[in-house]
Amino acid sequence: MGKVGYFLLYLCLGIVAVFQIFPIIWLFLFSLKDNREIFSGSPFAMPSELRWENYLKVWESGIGTYFFNSIWITVVAIIFTILLASMATFAITRMQWKFNKLVLGLFMVGLMIPIHSAIIPLFSMFLGVNLIDNPWSIVITYTAYNLPITMMILLGFYYTLPREIEEAAIIDGCSIHRMFFRIILPMTIPVMSTTVIINMIYNWNEFVFVNTFISSDKYKTLTVGIQNFIGQYMTDWGAIGATLIISVLPIILAFIFFSNKVVEGISASAVKG
């Protein structure tokens, strides 16, 4: 490809990048305006004054609680999902037992079940064990529903791991549990970064389960709690913009810091042999 070809390629990529980044920049500027500037001025104009008080207003009004609920629920669900998926994938791919293919098939069936088709059975089950209006019902649901896709990503990488490493560890007297946690699990960090991003995006943005299982404001996550601010600040559109920026910022930062690992993980899990 010549210089002209590279120029056209980078030009197209630059245009795509502008279209992708512009809505975020526009929303950020929107969050720093008041109603007068939003409705009377140009939608693309810079704010005459940076009104950071919009962020302070929504934070002091309770969005901080929703924000921290989203953080700890997302983090705990990710830890459980990746740990359980790694254990199951290790057992299926690296250990020889009679029903390993059947168990793998049962996990993969979960990919074909619509995520929200089990809301009524789940609600009935959680009601029976007194987990309605309890954040652990959300953690359990997220963990269960993310297991199949997480295992599917891990499978390709686990099949590429050389068995000589495990054989050497066993010869040195390493137990199966120690071998998994001290040798195998650290080797899967590149592909685990991919699963972290995928799980984080789903857990952070999920709405229906939280809206169904949680009724108390103190347990709501950001996606559900933000509805209260839309009603509360019906005339304060700058405050609504501030809540939206707060809600998307963690996802953007996570992807910026883990983007290289995501590419490495996808490449590692896609190549076998």
Summary of the structure (lengths in Angstrom):
residues: 273
radius of gyration: 23.1
end to end distance: 30.7
largest distance: 75.7
contacts: 778
relative contact order: 0.15
helix: 81%
strand: 0%
